[in-house]
Amino acid sequence: MADFTLDGRVKVKTLKDEFKKNFGSTLRVYTNIKCEGEQASDDATLASIRAEGYSGGEFTVKGNMKVATFERRVAELYGIGVQVANADDTEFADDAATLMGAASTASAESGHGHNIVTPTATETAPNVEATAAELASARVRVYGKAQNRTALGIAHAYMVMYPHAKLEDLRQAFPNSLNPAREIFTEYKGDADNGKFGCYFTQPDELLTMGDGTKVQFAMMWTKPDFENIAAHAKQYGILIADFEKADGGAKKGGFRLEYLNGYVPPVPGKKKLKWWVWLLIAMFVIGTLQVFYDAITKPTVIEKEVEKIVEVEKIVYVDRVEEIEKNFNAAKFIVGKADLSEEAKFVLHDLAQLMEKHPELRLKLVGHTSSEGDPAFNQKLSEARAQAAVDFLVGRGIAAERLEAEGKGSSEPIDENTPEANRRTEFIIVE
């Protein structure tokens, strides 16, 4: 066994061969951090598939390094996903195993490995399509943007239907055998790494809230067979799936939306009988409220100040939200030299449209910027077209055109001369 150095000049095939030679294990390399879609070309170098905004670099790959550490390190440097599998590429390696021991380990608990081999013709695939009887009795349909987002929607649909469920109930309803690569549901404890490296959904509106208040995160990694497993399994609860493209009105942040079928109305969590001391507190609250109304009549200036505070707090709320949306929009990226909105960018703009609908006083100027590469005149037109594309999308979603402005500044206002990726951005400026 020998250690070797990984850097941006290494070709994908060379890296795979080094893994097999040194550790006896198989390495899968993807062009995205979530390990979705086709694997990277063997002829590509790591530098050529490095995601925008990641520095690249080198590090020594050692046999005693843990599988999870290696996968995380590659993600940190290159913004791409890698997965270590056993020697014959049939099971993912255990995250806790060393690279040297990965060739003979399996990723799931109790020794059950995650089968990543395509099913043979003799195997029976799960029946995802609903029968007429299942359609007639269905209660929720999930529209999702992608496999993992739709699977997330299935979990949320179950919690809508069973709001008192706890984590153990959820695990019993959707056992790990549906996706053995890792625990499907884990308690959320604010571990940012899980979301950053594509293991779990961790955004606030992606988390599941249990009946006891526990926040739970849902696995983000779903192969096609695993997704078909959970989609077929969900039918027993009256949950069906549909393609996102067929949904009207798009999807909310998180990439899914729910539609209630056959007159189904989700339950409202039951209320416990109030004890005498609770009624006492309510009575005290009512008395206090009457006092506030009295003060409002006798001291109107106090109420005016409170209203000013409420308005200021509400303003701070949407200012922060606009900043978050701007960050997510820029992370979605445009194709180099193009002004066409990606699907990821459209999802972010769906959120912005909802925010502007909620706050009719909110007006925005969208300012496009490019890096300094290329012709300045072309960059100027490109920045204008990108800003206008976002404005046109929002207007198409029902936002009044007079509440929006589009402006392009080309490459005239860089924020980091040494990092072109940082200069390719769109600013969302609140107009007072």
C-alpha positions in Angstrom: 0.0 0.0 0.0 1.3 3.5 -0.9 0.0 7.0 -0.3 -0.4 9.3 -3.3 -1.1 13.0 -4.0 -4.3 14.3 -5.5 -4.3 17.6 -7.3 -6.1 19.3 -10.2 -3.9 17.9 -12.9 -4.9 14.4 -12.1 -7.2 12.8 -14.7 -10.3 11.0 -13.4 -9.1 7.7 -14.9 -5.7 8.1 -13.2 -7.4 8.7 -9.9 -9.6 5.7 -10.2 -6.6 3.5 -11.2 -4.6 4.8 -8.2 -7.5 3.9 -5.9 -7.7 0.4 -7.2 -4.0 -0.1 -7.2 -3.3 1.3 -3.7 -6.5 0.4 -1.8 -8.2 -2.3 -3.8 -11.5 -0.2 -3.8 -13.5 1.4 -6.5 -13.9 5.2 -6.8 -16.9 6.9 -8.5 -16.3 10.6 -9.6 -19.2 12.9 -10.4 -19.3 16.5 -11.8 -21.6 17.7 -9.1 -21.4 17.7 -5.3 -24.6 15.7 -4.9 -23.2 12.7 -6.9 -26.2 12.9 -9.2 -26.4 12.1 -12.9 -23.7 10.6 -15.0 -20.1 10.1 -13.8 -17.3 12.4 -14.9 -15.4 11.6 -18.1 -12.3 9.5 -17.5 -10.3 11.9 -19.7 -11.3 15.0 -17.7 -8.9 16.4 -15.1 -10.1 17.4 -11.6 -9.4 21.0 -12.4 -11.6 20.9 -15.5 -14.6 19.7 -13.6 -14.0 21.8 -10.5 -17.2 23.7 -9.6 -17.3 27.5 -9.8 -16.3 29.1 -6.5 -14.0 26.3 -5.3 -10.2 26.8 -5.0 -9.0 23.3 -5.9 -5.6 22.3 -4.5 -3.8 19.1 -3.5 -3.7 16.8 -0.6 -2.2 13.4 0.3 -4.5 10.5 0.1 -3.5 8.0 2.8 -4.7 4.5 3.4 -5.6 5.2 7.0 -7.9 8.1 6.0 -11.6 7.6 6.7 -13.9 7.2 3.7 -16.1 10.1 4.9 -13.0 12.3 5.4 -11.7 11.7 1.9 -15.1 12.4 0.2 -15.5 15.5 2.3 -12.0 16.8 1.4 -12.6 16.4 -2.3 -16.0 18.3 -2.0 -14.3 21.1 0.0 -11.6 21.6 -2.6 -13.3 20.9 -5.9 -17.0 21.1 -5.3 -17.5 17.7 -6.9 -18.8 14.4 -5.5 -16.9 11.2 -5.1 -18.1 7.9 -3.7 -15.9 5.0 -2.5 -17.2 1.6 -3.2 -16.0 -2.0 -2.6 -13.7 -3.9 -4.9 -16.3 -5.0 -7.4 -18.3 -1.8 -7.3 -21.4 -3.4 -6.0 -21.7 -1.7 -2.6 -20.8 1.7 -1.2 -18.1 1.6 1.5 -18.9 2.3 5.1 -18.2 6.0 5.8 -16.4 5.1 9.0 -14.0 2.6 7.2 -10.5 3.5 6.2 -9.7 3.7 2.5 -7.5 0.7 2.9 -10.4 -1.3 4.4 -13.1 0.1 2.1 -12.7 -2.6 -0.5 -14.4 -5.1 1.8 -17.0 -3.0 3.7 -20.6 -2.1 3.1 -22.3 1.2 4.0 -25.5 0.3 5.7 -26.1 -0.8 9.3 -26.1 -4.5 10.3 -23.9 -5.5 7.3 -26.5 -4.8 4.6 -24.7 -3.1 1.7 -26.2 -0.7 -0.7 -26.6 -2.5 -4.1 -25.6 -0.1 -6.9 -25.7 -2.6 -9.7 -28.4 -2.1 -12.3 -31.2 -4.6 -11.8 -31.2 -7.5 -14.3 -34.1 -8.2 -16.6 -35.3 -11.0 -14.3 -35.7 -8.7 -11.3 -39.0 -7.0 -10.6 -38.9 -3.2 -10.4 -41.2 -1.5 -7.9 -44.5 -0.4 -9.4 -44.4 3.4 -9.2 -47.4 3.9 -11.5 -50.8 4.1 -9.6 -53.6 1.8 -10.5 -57.2 3.1 -10.9 -58.0 1.9 -7.4 -55.0 3.7 -6.0 -55.9 6.9 -7.8 -59.5 6.7 -6.5 -58.3 6.4 -2.9 -55.2 8.6 -3.0 -55.0 11.6 -0.6 -51.8 13.5 -1.6 -49.9 13.9 -4.9 -46.3 15.1 -4.7 -44.9 17.2 -7.5 -41.1 17.4 -7.3 -38.2 18.9 -9.2 -36.0 15.8 -9.1 -35.8 12.4 -7.5 -34.4 13.5 -4.2 -36.7 16.5 -4.0 -39.7 14.3 -4.7 -38.6 11.8 -2.1 -38.4 14.8 0.4 -41.9 15.7 -0.6 -43.1 12.2 0.2 -41.7 12.5 3.7 -43.4 15.9 4.2 -46.7 14.6 2.8 -46.6 11.8 5.5 -46.0 14.4 8.3 -48.9 16.5 7.0 -51.1 13.4 7.2 -49.8 12.3 10.6 -48.7 15.5 12.4 -48.3 13.7 15.8 -45.8 11.2 14.4 -42.4 11.0 16.1 -39.0 10.0 14.7 -39.5 6.4 15.5 -42.9 6.4 13.8 -41.3 7.9 10.7 -38.5 5.3 10.6 -41.1 2.5 10.9 -43.2 4.0 8.1 -40.2 4.4 5.8 -37.5 1.8 6.9 -33.9 2.2 5.8 -34.3 -0.8 3.6 -35.8 1.6 1.0 -32.4 3.4 0.7 -29.7 1.4 2.5 -26.8 3.7 1.6 -27.3 5.8 4.8 -29.9 6.5 7.5 -32.9 8.1 5.8 -34.0 10.2 8.8 -31.7 11.6 11.4 -32.3 14.2 14.1 -31.1 17.7 13.0 -28.6 19.2 15.4 -27.4 22.1 13.3 -24.7 20.2 11.5 -23.9 22.4 8.6 -21.6 19.8 7.0 -24.5 17.5 6.2 -26.2 20.1 4.0 -22.9 21.4 2.5 -21.7 18.0 1.3 -25.0 16.7 0.0 -25.9 14.2 2.6 -29.1 15.6 4.0 -31.6 18.4 3.4 -31.0 21.0 6.1 -32.7 24.2 5.0 -35.4 25.4 7.4 -38.3 24.6 5.1 -36.8 21.2 4.2 -36.6 19.9 7.8 -39.4 17.7 9.1 -41.0 18.7 12.4 -42.1 15.8 14.6 -45.1 15.8 16.9 -42.8 16.3 19.9 -41.1 19.3 18.2 -37.9 17.4 17.1 -36.4 18.6 13.9 -35.4 15.8 11.5 -33.3 15.9 8.4 -34.0 13.7 5.3 -31.4 11.9 3.2 -30.5 13.7 0.0 -28.9 10.8 -1.9 -31.4 8.8 -3.9 -30.5 6.5 -6.8 -33.2 5.6 -9.3 -33.9 2.2 -7.8 -34.1 3.6 -4.3 -36.4 6.4 -5.4 -38.7 3.9 -7.0 -38.7 1.9 -3.8 -39.9 4.8 -1.7 -42.4 6.0 -4.3 -44.0 2.6 -4.5 -43.9 2.2 -0.7 -45.6 5.6 -0.2 -48.7 4.4 -2.1 -49.9 2.4 0.9 -50.4 5.8 2.7 -52.3 7.3 -0.2 -49.3 9.3 -1.4 -48.6 9.4 -5.2 -46.0 11.1 -7.2 -46.1 13.3 -10.4 -43.5 14.9 -12.6 -42.6 18.5 -11.6 -42.9 19.6 -15.2 -46.6 18.8 -15.1 -47.3 20.9 -12.1 -49.1 24.2 -12.4 -47.6 27.1 -10.6 -44.2 25.5 -10.0 -42.9 24.4 -6.6 -41.9 26.1 -3.4 -38.4 26.2 -2.1 -37.2 22.7 -1.4 -38.3 21.6 -4.9 -41.7 20.1 -4.3 -45.4 20.9 -3.6 -48.3 18.9 -2.4 -51.8 18.5 -4.0 -54.7 17.1 -2.0 -56.8 14.6 -3.9 -60.4 13.2 -3.7 -61.5 15.8 -1.2 -58.9 15.0 1.4 -58.4 17.6 4.1 -55.2 17.3 6.2 -55.9 16.8 10.0 -55.3 19.6 12.5 -53.3 18.5 15.5 -55.7 17.9 18.4 -55.8 20.3 21.4 -55.4 19.1 25.0 -58.0 20.1 27.6 -56.8 23.3 29.3 -56.2 23.1 33.1 -57.5 25.7 35.5 -54.3 27.6 35.8 -54.1 28.0 32.1 -57.6 29.6 32.1 -56.3 31.9 34.8 -53.4 32.9 32.6 -55.8 33.5 29.7 -57.9 35.7 32.0 -54.8 37.7 33.0 -53.9 38.1 29.3 -57.4 39.4 28.5 -57.2 41.9 31.3 -53.7 43.0 30.0 -55.1 43.3 26.5 -57.9 45.6 27.7 -55.3 47.7 29.5 -53.4 48.0 26.2 -56.5 49.3 24.5 -57.1 51.8 27.3 -53.5 53.0 26.9 -54.0 53.3 23.2 -56.9 55.7 23.7 -55.2 57.8 26.3 -51.6 57.6 24.9 -51.8 57.2 21.1 -48.1 58.1 20.8 -47.1 54.9 22.5 -49.1 52.8 19.9 -47.5 54.8 17.1 -44.0 54.0 18.4 -44.9 50.3 18.6 -46.3 50.3 15.1 -43.0 51.8 13.9 -41.1 49.0 15.7 -43.3 46.4 14.0 -42.7 47.9 10.6 -39.0 48.0 11.2 -38.9 44.4 12.3 -40.9 43.3 9.3 -38.5 45.3 7.0 -35.5 43.6 8.6 -37.2 40.2 8.0 -37.5 40.7 4.2 -34.1 42.4 3.9 -32.5 39.3 5.2 -34.6 37.1 3.0 -33.7 39.1 -0.1 -30.0 38.7 0.8 -30.5 35.0 1.1 -32.3 34.7 -2.2 -29.6 36.8 -3.9 -27.0 34.3 -2.6 -29.0 31.3 -3.7 -29.6 32.8 -7.2 -25.9 33.4 -7.7 -25.1 29.9 -6.6 -27.4 28.6 -9.3 -25.1 30.2 -12.0 -25.7 31.1 -15.6 -24.1 29.1 -18.5 -21.0 31.0 -19.6 -21.9 33.5 -22.2 -25.6 32.9 -21.9 -28.5 34.7 -20.2 -30.9 31.8 -20.0 -32.2 31.0 -16.5 -31.4 27.5 -15.2 -34.0 25.4 -13.4 -32.2 26.1 -10.1 -32.4 29.9 -10.8 -36.1 29.6 -11.6 -36.7 27.9 -8.3 -35.0 30.7 -6.4 -37.0 33.3 -8.3 -40.2 31.4 -7.3 -39.2 32.2 -3.7 -38.6 35.9 -4.6 -42.0 36.2 -6.3 -43.7 34.8 -3.2 -41.8 37.2 -1.0 -42.8 40.2 -3.1 -46.4 39.0 -3.1 -46.3 39.0 0.7 -44.7 42.4 0.8 -46.4 44.6 -1.8 -44.3 47.6 -0.7 -41.1 45.8 -1.7 -39.4 47.1 -4.9 -36.2 45.8 -6.3 -33.4 46.7 -8.8 -31.6 43.7 -10.2 -28.1 44.6 -11.3 -26.1 42.1 -13.4 -22.3 41.8 -13.3 -19.8 39.7 -15.3 -16.1 38.9 -14.9 -13.5 40.7 -16.9 -12.8 38.0 -19.4 -13.8 38.6 -23.0 -15.0 41.7 -24.8 -16.3 44.5 -22.5 -19.1 45.5 -24.8 -20.3 41.9 -25.0 -20.1 41.6 -21.2 -22.1 44.8 -20.8 -24.9 43.4 -23.0 -24.7 40.0 -21.3 -25.1 41.5 -17.8 -28.1 43.5 -18.9 -29.7 40.5 -20.5 -29.2 38.4 -17.4 -30.8 41.0 -15.1 -33.7 41.4 -17.5 -34.2 37.7 -17.8 -34.8 37.5 -14.0 -37.1 40.6 -14.1 -39.1 39.0 -17.0 -39.5 35.8 -15.0 -40.8 37.7 -12.0 -43.3 39.7 -14.1 -44.5 36.4 -15.6 -45.1 35.2 -12.1 -47.5 38.1 -11.5 -45.2 40.8 -10.0 -46.0 44.3 -11.3 -43.3 45.5 -13.8 -43.2 48.9 -12.1 -41.9 47.2 -8.9 -38.8 45.9 -10.8 -35.8 47.4 -12.5 -33.1 45.7 -14.5 -29.6 47.1 -15.0 -26.3 45.7 -16.3 -22.8 46.9 -15.3 -20.8 44.4 -17.3 -17.3 43.9 -15.8 -17.0 47.5 -14.6 -17.4 46.8 -10.9 -15.4 43.7 -9.9 -15.3 42.7 -6.2 -12.3 40.4 -6.5 -9.8 40.9 -9.4 -8.2 37.5 -8.7 -11.5 35.5 -8.6 -13.6 35.7 -11.8 -16.3 33.5 -10.2 -17.0 36.1 -7.5 -17.5 38.8 -10.1 -20.2 36.9 -12.0 -23.2 37.9 -10.0 -26.6 39.5 -9.9 -27.3 42.0 -7.1 -30.8 42.3 -5.6 -31.0 45.9 -4.4 -34.0 47.0 -2.4 -35.4 50.4 -3.7 -36.5 52.6 -0.9 
